[in-house]
Amino acid sequence: MSHVVRAFALFVAAAIVLPAQSLTTVYEFNGLNGRLPTYGALVEARNGDLYGTTFYGGTVDNGTIYEFTPGGALPTTLHSFCTQAGCPDGANPSGGMIQATNGLLYGTTSGGGTSGNGTVFSIDPSATLTTVHTFQGADGTYPVGKLLQGKSGILYGTTSGGGAYGHGTIFSLTPGGTLTTIYSFCSQSGCPDGDTPWAGLVQAASGELYGTTVYGGVETATCVAGCGTVFRITPGGPLTTLHNFCSRSGCADGALPYAGLLLAYDGNFYGTTQYGGANCQGFSGCGTIFRITPGGTLTTAFSFDDTDGRGPLAGLIQATNGKFYGTTDHGGTKVDGTLFEFIPGGPLTNLYNFDDGADGANPFAALVQVTNGDLYGTTPYGGAGGGYGTIFRISGVPQ
């Protein structure tokens, strides 16, 4: 692994801490059926079931794909990775999955494949897994982010390493497996165009793709390798850096955006940074929520202060009620992370504090809202099954 882990007013909001909300632990992983649920969010397929991946666990401890019915049956392991010599099916899936228009679920593994550099796979409802592409290095290594199916039906994704300069790529992939490298990062000294795209992409109505890099951008005394960027790229054209993080005094605009962007109802993009922010000055600050316009104007919407959470690694979702929901990896009143609700132009509300007990710890994957309105998510640690992670549900989200 190359690196660890309608219109709204401009504002900087305050946090509200409410009594802990009702959270239900749906499942606790035990290792054999998976451990350390991955960075990617669960996906609700058209059959109503939820699908996810674990980074470790399974038959040979190289990760799993699982399926479960909300409010129903416990998870079923559909596939254990790397059960054959050389891991031709891949190993250690990181980015979650998507369901494409052809009905198949597509995802990535960060390792394995015939070259050991990771794969893109598909899996059908009968649990038949197909390796769609194996990365060779020049076309990327260590794909971590979730894939995106664009308006044309083509899949788009990122790799956090490899490519022409060794610092990651953006690629397109036909459902049948033809991969094209669209862009290789760090084409100039100092990586002013960004370095290490960790998350997946989002496509605007214009067809342009938007994303983030964890490192790179303008180098400063605080960020000698750059503190990350927001970029825009056309599917076949040039890349434009829209924002360089930690370019404001004290890194008030945030630093190290591990998560991807959310295209919100207001037409702007929202995201999180793990560090920086106004309340915890400097590179090692507590993290932010930011808004950026399609043209690149960035506003810090919220700065975490540890009591309301710290170090958000996951991106945001916008629920059907228009509010944003997300998690922090650490902080909160019980120090092991939080689940929050955020109203652009209003406050951040701490809905739940994780405490490393049966409810799990350190959530770093995005949430998903299922058809009945409930929110589901995962924690990579904690739980009564040996501390291997949990699946949880938050019910009663206003519609």
Secondary structure as UniProt FT lines:
FT   STRAND          15..17
FT   STRAND          23..28
FT   TURN            32..33
FT   STRAND          34..37
FT   STRAND          43..44
FT   TURN            46..47
FT   STRAND          50..56
FT   TURN            58..61
FT   STRAND          64..68
FT   TURN            70..71
FT   STRAND          76..80
FT   TURN            85..86
FT   TURN            88..89
FT   STRAND          91..99
FT   TURN            101..102
FT   STRAND          105..112
FT   TURN            114..115
FT   STRAND          119..123
FT   TURN            125..126
FT   STRAND          129..134
FT   TURN            138..139
FT   STRAND          140..141
FT   STRAND          148..149
FT   TURN            151..152
FT   STRAND          155..159
FT   STRAND          161..162
FT   STRAND          169..173
FT   TURN            175..176
FT   STRAND          179..184
FT   TURN            189..190
FT   TURN            192..193
FT   STRAND          202..203
FT   TURN            205..206
FT   STRAND          209..213
FT   STRAND          215..216
FT   TURN            224..225
FT   STRAND          229..233
FT   TURN            235..236
FT   STRAND          239..244
FT   TURN            245..246
FT   HELIX           249..251
FT   TURN            252..253
FT   STRAND          262..263
FT   TURN            265..266
FT   STRAND          269..273
FT   TURN            283..284
FT   STRAND          288..292
FT   TURN            294..295
FT   STRAND          298..303
FT   TURN            307..308
FT   STRAND          309..310
FT   STRAND          317..318
FT   TURN            320..321
FT   STRAND          324..328
FT   STRAND          330..331
FT   TURN            333..334
FT   STRAND          338..342
FT   TURN            344..345
FT   STRAND          348..353
FT   TURN            358..359
FT   STRAND          368..369
FT   TURN            371..372
FT   STRAND          375..379
FT   STRAND          381..382
FT   TURN            384..386
FT   STRAND          390..394
//
